[in-house]
Amino acid sequence: MRGIKNWELSNGGVEMSEKLLDLLNEAIARELQVSIQYMWQHVLWKGPEGLAVKDEFKRIAISEMKHAEAIAERLAYLGGTPTTKPDPIFVGESLKEMLEQDKKDEEKAIELYKEIIDLATKEGDITTARLFRKILQEEEEHHDVFKSILEGME
């Protein structure tokens, strides 16, 4: 294998830093958190405004679970062990409180995923960077949904 040094064939020939593997697990914990959080918000909504957005909570929750799955598959391929523990879940008491928290959670995801893209790119892991570019685009769309609904409530 001329030209390849220090690569582990057990993980597809890609050597990843512990930091990147840890960030992927952080992303999984976040995706698990919001998929549960948004699904419970879908179930526990109240009032006419809640009726208008309950299906968005469910749609986004399902999208977040698909993100968790894709990230976990990538992490396992790279030799890591995906976490099963979500970040702390905050359902909220009112629709406004729910949406404000969800908007913040999406902002944190956007920041984290940009960091993952940068590090994966620096480490030459084009596949992880590509995966997170796709997920980042969807997270920005989720952020826009929550932000737009909040603007409509004020």
C-alpha positions in Angstrom: 0.0 0.0 0.0 2.4 2.6 -1.3 1.8 6.2 -0.1 -0.6 5.3 2.8 0.8 5.6 6.3 -0.8 5.0 9.7 -4.2 4.1 8.2 -6.4 1.6 9.9 -8.0 -0.8 7.5 -10.5 -1.8 10.1 -12.3 1.5 9.6 -12.1 1.7 5.9 -8.6 3.2 5.7 -9.6 6.5 7.3 -7.7 7.8 10.4 -9.8 10.2 12.5 -8.8 12.3 15.4 -10.4 11.6 18.8 -11.8 15.1 18.6 -13.7 14.5 15.4 -15.1 11.2 16.8 -16.1 13.0 20.0 -17.8 15.8 17.9 -19.8 13.1 16.0 -21.0 11.7 19.2 -21.9 15.2 20.4 -23.9 15.6 17.2 -25.7 12.2 17.8 -26.6 13.2 21.4 -28.0 16.5 20.0 -30.0 14.8 17.3 -31.5 12.3 19.7 -32.4 15.1 22.1 -34.3 17.2 19.5 -36.0 14.3 17.9 -37.5 13.3 21.2 -38.1 17.0 22.2 -39.9 17.9 19.0 -42.0 14.7 19.0 -43.2 15.4 22.5 -43.9 19.0 21.5 -46.0 17.5 18.6 -47.9 15.5 21.2 -48.2 18.1 23.9 -49.1 21.3 21.9 -51.9 23.5 23.2 -54.2 26.0 21.7 -55.0 27.1 18.2 -51.4 28.2 17.5 -50.2 24.8 18.5 -52.6 23.2 16.1 -51.1 25.2 13.3 -47.5 23.9 14.0 -47.9 20.4 15.5 -47.2 18.7 12.1 -44.1 20.8 11.7 -42.8 19.5 15.1 -43.4 15.9 13.9 -41.9 16.4 10.4 -38.7 18.0 11.9 -38.5 15.3 14.7 -38.4 12.6 12.0 -35.8 14.5 10.0 -33.7 14.8 13.2 -33.9 11.0 13.9 -32.7 10.4 10.3 -29.8 12.7 11.0 -28.9 10.7 14.2 -29.0 7.5 12.2 -26.7 8.8 9.4 -24.2 10.2 11.9 -24.2 7.0 13.9 -23.6 5.0 10.8 -20.7 7.2 9.8 -19.2 7.1 13.4 -19.4 3.3 13.5 -17.7 3.1 10.1 -14.9 5.3 11.4 -14.4 2.9 14.3 -16.3 4.9 17.0 -19.2 3.8 19.2 -22.4 5.9 18.8 -23.9 7.2 22.0 -27.4 6.3 23.1 -27.7 9.2 25.5 -29.5 12.3 24.3 -28.6 15.8 25.4 -31.0 17.2 28.0 -34.6 17.4 26.7 -36.7 20.6 27.2 -40.3 20.3 26.1 -41.5 23.6 27.4 -44.8 24.7 28.9 -46.1 27.1 26.3 -45.8 27.0 22.5 -43.7 30.2 22.6 -41.3 28.6 25.1 -41.1 25.5 23.0 -40.2 27.4 19.9 -37.7 29.7 21.6 -35.8 26.6 22.9 -36.0 24.9 19.5 -34.6 27.9 17.7 -31.7 28.0 20.2 -31.1 24.2 19.8 -31.0 24.6 16.0 -28.5 27.5 16.4 -26.2 25.3 18.5 -26.5 22.6 15.9 -25.5 24.9 13.1 -22.5 26.1 15.1 -21.5 22.5 15.9 -21.9 21.2 12.4 -19.8 24.0 10.9 -17.1 23.0 13.4 -17.4 19.4 12.3 -17.2 20.3 8.6 -14.1 22.4 9.2 -12.3 19.7 11.2 -13.3 16.9 8.8 -12.1 19.0 5.9 -8.8 19.6 7.6 -8.4 15.9 8.3 -9.2 15.0 4.8 -12.4 13.3 5.6 -14.5 14.4 2.6 -17.3 12.0 3.3 -18.0 13.3 6.8 -17.7 16.9 5.6 -20.2 16.1 2.8 -22.6 14.4 5.2 -22.6 17.4 7.5 -23.0 19.9 4.7 -26.2 18.2 3.8 -27.4 18.0 7.4 -26.4 21.6 8.0 -28.6 22.7 5.2 -31.5 20.9 6.7 -30.8 22.3 10.2 -30.8 25.8 8.7 -34.2 25.1 7.2 -35.4 23.9 10.7 -34.1 27.1 12.3 -35.9 29.1 9.7 -39.2 27.3 10.4 -38.9 28.0 14.1 -37.8 31.5 13.7 -40.6 32.3 11.2 -43.3 30.8 13.4 -41.9 32.9 16.4 -42.0 36.0 14.3 -45.6 35.3 13.4 -46.5 35.0 17.1 -45.2 38.5 18.1 
